Amino acid sequence: MKIIVCVKQVPDAKDVRLDPKTNTLSREGVQAIMNPYDRHALEAAVRLKEQHGGTVTVLSMGPPQAEEMLREAVSCGADEAVLVSDRTFAGADTWATTYTLAMAIKKIDDFDLILCGKQAIDGDTAQVGPGLAERLDIPFVAYVRKITDCTNNIIRAERLMDDGYDLLEVPLPALFTVVKELNEPRIPSLKGKMRAKKIEITRLTAVDIEANPELLGLKGSTTQVVKVFSPEMKGARAMLAGTVDEQVAKLYEKLLPLL
Amino acid sequence: MDYFLSEEQQMIVDVARQITDEMIIPQRSELDETEEYPREILTAIAKADLYGLYIPEEYGGLGGGCFEIVLALEQFARGCTGVATAFAASALGAYPIIISGSEELKQKYMPLIASGEKLAAFALTEANAGSDASGIQTTAILDGDEWVLNGTKQWITNAGEAQIYTVIAITDKSKGPRGATMFVVEDTDPGFSYGVKEKKLGIRCSSTRELIFKDCRIPKDRVIGRIGMGFITVMKTLDQSRPGIAILGVGLGQGALDEAVVYAKQRVQFGKPIISFQAVQHILADMAIQVEAGRALVYSAAKHIDAHKNDMSKASSMCKVFATDMAMKVTIDAVQVLAGYGYMRDYPVEKMMRDAKILQIYEGTNQIQRNVIGQELNKEYTRSS
């Protein structure tokens, strides 16, 4: 079984600071970690490999520093690591990111299952997993809390819902995004650390993945961030008086201009 | 202080530290309370490859020496000396096979111990054989193709949890010290059972029980080394393993120092954090000096042992005495710094103080260690004069 795990380097949530001028996350001097949900995806992949054989490839789109996180993933059991890195990727929203990752995965070509964390703790969009599945045109399951079994190219998984779970049966190849209830990620092993130190990380650029430059980075992004601000807590309120009918009428009048 | 570890040695420290911080420290208080064997933690240690640290590569280990296992044990003991003891006990049980065992025994048992799939334990002590190992009464008699063991071993660490036991028994009483032999006993051997679990002052999550041999029959080829060489194997084993106990004192002392300094910085009395008072500062300073001195001695002794296999006893005993006496003193001081709070189970230092005591007792009391050092000095100065 060939599994690709998409991982993202994010600032450590214990140490979040905002740039006071731009209101964006300040990444300077902040410890970078592997997105916590991606850890669970990696652990699931390594366990599937231990049960069924195969390989685990970790894939990240990010700056050259993300190599450190990929090495950590190797120390936790990944076999191969691929970093898609190019200046033209800068400013990518989830639309451009899924395009870039999809092109990289098409380059890697051979896979049965793609696992991602349900969302990254910095952007919190939860869009990259489903977007990527759409671009690759493969089945997608969100919020996977348990992978029950995998035989004859059919994988069964439980999807966490508000009021229980759904049991789904999906043909491979497929893409899952996972929740933290899925497993307890392992601590890196000594042999893993030694391997991680030596492993050659595959670096792919925009040219390598044969991407259309128009669709990359800020240029290829449909989301443009105009302004980032903390909403002011005004706490303004108004009490409506009168009978219930009168109150409803007054409320209707107030709401109407807002529509 | 920087001890200029190699990259590989630093990795050992990092892996062991992560296990300690993420698993051992959060669980230690409950493990102490329930006296439950820390299986989940030991499984994580096995998965992290640390059971194979000191085992040669040809038997599935990582080929490290005394120094490498010391680095891992130091971290574990910083978290919990009970967990560290449970881990170290397997190495103590494995050393006799590594030191004196036949190629067949090594091939058979070492890969299992290196992977952590099976745990080992070492069985020397008996009711009448503690510091005086010549008081051993367990016997082994050859009957056809089998050895038949009879007797009871006492206070055996990992008893009931391990699957592989290295046991010393008398094979020829008339030969005195040359009449004892070491054997491998497996948990499934007929006639082998365990006594009740002991209730201890400290290191409560480690298992301490009797081994009972009642016409316990084992195959002839389970002899470790040559017949009659059991005591020599025991002495070499203990020389090799003692720095592992010494470093538990260093790790434990470091853990106590960490707790004491953190507390002294936040505890306010007379309007100031108590760390601003010289009376407290001096206690902390003395603790720090002793922990660092202990670490320096144990590291040096471990490196000496890795380089000089035929001259281990004095270095091994010296570091054991110094670092474990240090741990007792430093943990008592930590309780003093935390005072009333330190005496309560809400803080970890009272457990650390209880855990420290055993270090001065097991694997040879500190009085016996001083005998060894004294005898070695006598020999050295006789040779040089």
Chai-1 contact restraints between the chains, C-beta under 6 A:
chainA,res_idxA,chainB,res_idxB,connection_type,confidence,min_distance_angstrom,max_distance_angstrom,comment,restraint_id
A,I187,B,Q18,contact,1.0,0.0,6.0,A-B,restraint_1
A,I187,B,I19,contact,1.0,0.0,6.0,A-B,restraint_2
A,I187,B,A48,contact,1.0,0.0,6.0,A-B,restraint_3
A,S189,B,A48,contact,1.0,0.0,6.0,A-B,restraint_4
A,S189,B,D49,contact,1.0,0.0,6.0,A-B,restraint_5
A,L190,B,V15,contact,1.0,0.0,6.0,A-B,restraint_6
A,L190,B,D49,contact,1.0,0.0,6.0,A-B,restraint_7
A,K191,B,D49,contact,1.0,0.0,6.0,A-B,restraint_8
A,K193,B,M11,contact,1.0,0.0,6.0,A-B,restraint_9
